Amino acid sequence: MIPPSGEQFELTHGDRRAVVVEVGGGLRSFAVGEWEVLDGYGADERIADGRGQILIPWPNRLRDGRYEWDGENWQLPLTEPPKHNAIHGLTRWAAWRAIVREVTRVVLAHRLHPQAGWPFTLDLELEYVLDDDGLAVHTRATNAGAEPCPFAAGAHPYLTVGTERIDETVLQAPGGVRLLADERQIPTGEREPVDGTRYDFRAPKALGDVQLDDAFTQLARDEDGRARVRLHTPDGKREATLWMDESFQHLMLFTGDSLPEPARRRRSLGIEPMTCAPNAFQSGEGLVTLQPGETFSGVWGIEARD
């Protein structure tokens, strides 16, 4: 029988293992020894809550599914009907094919053809590489059409350091500014520096009862240009880090309090690297314009220390 997430591509390197899937090109599992760093899903389960999905050609939400491009108005399907939004792009349920398959590396490809509300053609590649440092995920997108097109990307992994709930997990996150949002999770245009607020995790502190479903920007970066989100156990012995290169200028943190299944709430932290802000097809914040033949390239990854 075919698993709900399609063909499974398993990578191994020492005691590290990762499983990438055909459906959406997403990441189902990442483990170090017995520790499941990624709060994913089983091979016999359907993908739920965006777990490990890749979000192309936009992450997060687009209000009313509408946008204007080059003087024309476009309407995308409303994939979040309760909030009347289009959410998380067009490729997360599409089939991706493996064009390179090795023990520690897989490259998946997908051509995003024109469709309702999307008149463009993109050639997409996702490259997953497992090595001594952990897992790296390279995203490449080439405009294969004859006209410029909008583009953005993101990813939706949930990380855990093995605590029963994330309340006791210590979080360090680089966001310096929080984008305030309305009841539909669409940014209002107001921006709040995190200084002095409960959303300031630039220095490590326990999550406690803080509820997060928030986008951040002005990300602090290390000398290598990467922004890092770190989770560790209260004793500091186990640490998981999600890093992103400079193409990812925004970050979403999600504690899962609104998930439909109570058992999944606050079990792990959704750490979502994004190249743009939510609703960028309308606001333009972080949106990339790809000229015909031009390629976008960005990389993020996960490191784990036990």
Secondary structure, DSSP 4 states (H G I P E B T S, - for coil): ---TT-SEEEEEETTEEEEEESBTT-EEEEEETTEE-B----TTS---TTTTEEE-S--SEEETTEEEETTEEEE---SBGGGTEEES-S-TTSB-EEEEE-SSEEEEEEEE--BTTB---EEEEEEEEEETTEEEEEEEEEE-SSS-EEE--EEE-EE--S-SSGGG-EEE--EEEEEEE-TTS-EEEEEEE-TTSTT--SS-EE-TT---EEEEEEE---TTS-EEEEEE-TTSS-EEEEEE-TT--EEEEE--TT-SSGGGTTSSEEEEEESS-TTHHHH-TT-EEEPTT-EEEEEEEEEEE-
